[in-house]
Amino acid sequence: MSDSRYVAPSHGGDPRNIPASASAQPMLDLATGVNPWLWPVPTPPVECYSKLPYFSEALQAAAAAYYGVPAHCLLATAGSQPLIQELPYIAAKGRVLLAKVGYEEHRYRWHLAGHEVRCFDRCGRDTVAEQIRRDAITHLVLISPNNPSAEQVSIDDIRYWRSLLPANGLVVVDQAFADGNPESDVSALAGEPGIVLLRSVGKFFGLPGLRLGFVIAESGLLSELDNRLGPWAVSGTAQWIGGRALADVEWQGQMRSKLAEASLAQKDLLAATFADCGVRCVSSALFITLIMPLARAQRLQAECYQVGLSVRVYQCDDLAYMRWGLASDIEVLAERLGQLNLAELAA
């Protein structure tokens, strides 16, 4: 594509993005923002592989209970990514408003589908409303909690912004990181006209390779998406494992507590480590983000590679959002942080 802002995004955790000159010690992958303490996966029965994966009532019921929404408002998918790719082609052509910094696939896919893309800097109620009116926005894409800024949006704000869009407009809310932050859950909007919620099983349950997610929306839109995604869109293994993970209420409660404690401890560690480096620290349950000038972030990322730390850097003009996923062993992280040469960074 001719516009360099819309090249296909590269993603955190891709081993091809790690420089050949990186540390010889095993890389600690903090670039993905996935729970390092995965749900204990049992062995699926052979039928998961020997039969075609048709619609699973057990998975649908487990998901409806987990998200607290009517079953007819749910559609299981192979993660959030297929939805991010398909929704722009279902939506009426127009102007779409997105966060300036966030998961880059949203911007790329809406642009690829022929929409005009506009961006907002911060997710303030009045600021976003003013831009919707001023730029005659058709669709609004939100990420809550935002990856990587950790911003969250409220149900009231989503409804207000939806009321400002045309009748054929959509508000898409990507909630891939919401499971660890229950206060960010906006599932109460399930089935409301023009509102689409995207949920991911992989992040919170630590199973990104399972490729399982859900879209929560009105039934007409779900039918259209189902037709576009085609038959057997979710593997039998994903359906069998996902249904059991979503029903494991005891593990979920324990893990939310563990993630809250781990996120706070790692945020404190990173804040102390970079206290003299002029960075700002924000966090969500599954990641901590350091906000700093882009040139400084690029130097720090190179330093991190040298001590066996893989972290993700999002660029927003001359500012950078460096996202750190949770380390399964904070002592190992602390030891490697201690190897960093921070003298030049702090200068």
N, C-alpha and C positions, 0 to 999 in steps of 0.2 A: 504494500500500500504506500502511497506517496507521502502521507502525513505520518511523520515519525512518532507522533504521540500515540498512534494506534497500531504499532507493531504488536505481534502476538506476544503476550506476557511470558516471562520466565517465572518459574515458581520455586519457592523455598524448599529445601530438602533434596533438590535434584542433584545427584552426585556429579553430573556433568558440569555443574556451575562452580565446583570447588577447584581452585587453581592447582595446577600440577606441583607447584612449589610449596603447597601447604604442609603443615606439620606431619611428620612420619607417624606420630602416635594416633591411635584410633580417634576419628572425629566424633565429637559430641554434638549430635544434631539437634540444635535448638531453633531451626529455621522453619519448622512446620506448624508450631502451635497446637500439636496433638497431645492429648493426655498420655504421659509416659507410663501410667499404671493402668494397662488395658484391662477390660472386663475379662474374667477367666473363661476362655472359649472351650466348650466341650466338643467332642468329636461328632460332627454331623453324621447322620445315617447315610448309607449308600444311595438311598432314594433321591437325595439332594442332587446327585450327579447323573443318575440313571433315568430320571424323568424330566420332562419339560417343566419349567417353573411357571405354572399358571397362577392366577390370583390366589392369594392365601388369606382366608378369613381369619386365621389365627394371628397373622401379622397385623392385619387391619385392626382387629379388636385390641391388640396390645398397644398399637400406636395411638388409637383413639383414647385409650385410658391414660397413656403416658402424657400425651399433649393436652388432654382434657377437652377434646373437640368431638363433634359428631363424626361417626365413621364416614358418612357420605361427603364430608368436607376434605377427605384425605386421599392422596394418591402416592403410592410407593414408587420410588425411582432409584436409579443407580447413582446415588449421591445428588448433591445440589447442582453439579456442573451441567448435566443435560438440560436442566431447567433454565439455567442461566443462558444457555445457547439457544433454546427453543423459544422462550418467552418473547424476545424482540421480534420474532417473525410472526407471532400471533397478534402482537399489539399493533394498533393502528399507527401508521407512519406519522411521526411528529417530532417534537422536541422532548428530549429526556433529560432530567436533572439528576445529577449524582454528586456524591461527595468527591472533593478534589483529591483526597487521599483515601484509598480503600482497596479492596480486592480488585485488581486491574481487569479481571475477566469481564466484569459488568460493563465497564466503559468500552472495552474492545468489541464485545459481542453486539452491543446496541449500535455502535458505529458501523460494524460489519453488515448489519441488517438494514442499513440505510437511514437510520434516525440521526437527527442533529443533536449532538451532545453538548450540554451545558453543565457547569459544575458550581457547587457552593463550597465555601471555605469551612464554615462551622454550621452545626445543625440547630441553630436557634429557631424557635417557633416563628417569630416575626420576620427574621431574615430570610428563611426559606419561603415563607408565604409571599413576601414582597417580590422575590425572584420568580416565583411561579406566575404571579400577575404580570410582572414587567416583561418577561420573556415568553409569555403565552405557552407555558410548559404543558405538554400532553401527559407525560408519564414521570413518575418520581421513583427513584431507586434508593433505598436506604439500607444500611448495614448496622445491625444493633445486636450485641455490642460491635462497634466498628473495628474492623481489622485493618490498620493497627492502632487507631487513635483511642480505642476503648469507649468512645462516645455511645450513649444509649438514647433511644427515642421513646416517648410515652405513647400510650394508646390514644389519649386525647389529642396529641399533636398529629398523629397519623390520620385520625378521622378528620381533623380540621384541614390538613393539607389535601386530603382526598376530596373534600367538599369544594376546593378551589380548582380542581382539574375538570376537564370536560367529561361528559357522560361516558365516553369511550376510553377514558384515561385509566391507567393502572398505577397503584402504589405497590411496589415490590419491596418486601422487607426480608433481607437475608439475615437469618438468625442462626447461622452455622455455629456461633460461639455462645449461644444463649443458654445451653443446658447447664453450664456451671454457674451461671448468674441468673437465678430464678426471678429476680426483680426485673429483668429485662424481657421476660416472656410476654409476648403480645398475642398469644393464641386466642384470647377473648374476641379477637377480630375475625375469627374463623367464619367463612361464608359470606362476609359482608361484600356487597358489590364493588368490584374494582380493586379489591385488596388481595394480594398474593403473598403468602408467607413461605419461606424456604427453610427447611430444617435438615440438619445433617446428623447422622448417627456416628460417623467416624471420629469427629473431634473429641467429644466428651467420653465416649466409650473406648477411645484409643485404638480404633479399628478402621483407619482410613482405607486400607486395602479391601475391606468388605464391600465398599461402594454401595452404600445404602443411605437414602434420604427420603424426605417426604415434602410434598407441596400441599399447603392448606389453602383452599380457595373455594369459591362458589362452584356448584356442580357442573355448570355449562363449560367453564374454563377448564376444569379437570378433564372433562370428556375430550375436549379439543387437544389438550396436552397428551392424554392417553393415546389418542389416535396418531399423533405425531411421533411419540416414542415407540409405538409398535408393540407387538406381542413379546412376551418373555423378557421384559426390560430389566427385571431384577432376578439375579440368579437364585436357584433353590437354596444354595448355601447361605446367601445373604438373608433370605426370608426366614430360614430356620434359626440361624444364630440371632438375627435381629429381633425376632419375636420374643426370644428368651431374655435377651439383654434388656429390652424395653420393659419387661415384666418384673425384673429383678429390683424391686423397690428398696430392699435393704442395702444392696451394693450402691445404688444411686445416692442414697442419703449419706452413707459413709464417705463416698467419693467426693461429694460436694463439700463436705467438711474438710477433707484432706486437701483438696485443691485450694480452698480458701486459705488454709494455713500455709501451704507451700508457696502460693503466689505472694503472700505477704512477706514471707521469709526471703524469697528471692528478690523481691522488690527492695527490701531493706539492704540486702547484700549488694545489689547493683548500685543503689543510691549511694552507699558508703564508698564503693570502689571508685565511682566516677564523680565524687563530690566536688573535686577541684577542676572538673573538665567542662563546666558550663553546660550541663545537660539537664533536661526536664524529664521526669519519670511519671508515666501513667501505667495503669494495669487493669487487667481483667482476670477472670479465674484461670485462664489457660495461657496467658502471656503477659509479659511486661515490655513496655516500649520506652525507649530512650529517644527523646526529641532533641535534635542538635543541628548545626549547620551541615550541609551535605558534604563538603570537603572533609570535615572532621569525621563524619560517619564513615566515609570511604577509607580513611586512614585506619580507623578503629577496626573496621571489618577485616582489612588486610592483616592487622595485628592479631585479630582473633583467629584467623585461619592458621597462623603460625604456631599458636598454642593449642590447636585442636578444638576450636569452637566455631561451629557453623551457625551464623545468625542471618536474619533477613533484613535488608534495607529497602525501604520504600522512599522514593523521591517525590518531593512536592516543591517544585521550583528549586530554590537554593536551600531548602530545608529537607531534613531526612528524618524518617521514623524508623529506628532500628528496633525490630521486634525480636524478643527473646522468648522462646517457648520454655516451658518448665523443665528443669533438669531432674532426672529421677534420683540423683545423688547430689545434694547441694554442696557437700564437702568436696567432691570432685570439681564442681564448678568453681568453688572458692579457690581451690588449689591452682586451677588454670588461670583464673582471673589474676592471681598473684604473680603469674609469669609475664603479664602484659607490661610493656614499656609505655607508661602513661605520661612520661615527661613531655614529649612533644605534643601530645594530645592536649595537655593542660596549658600549654604555652599560648 
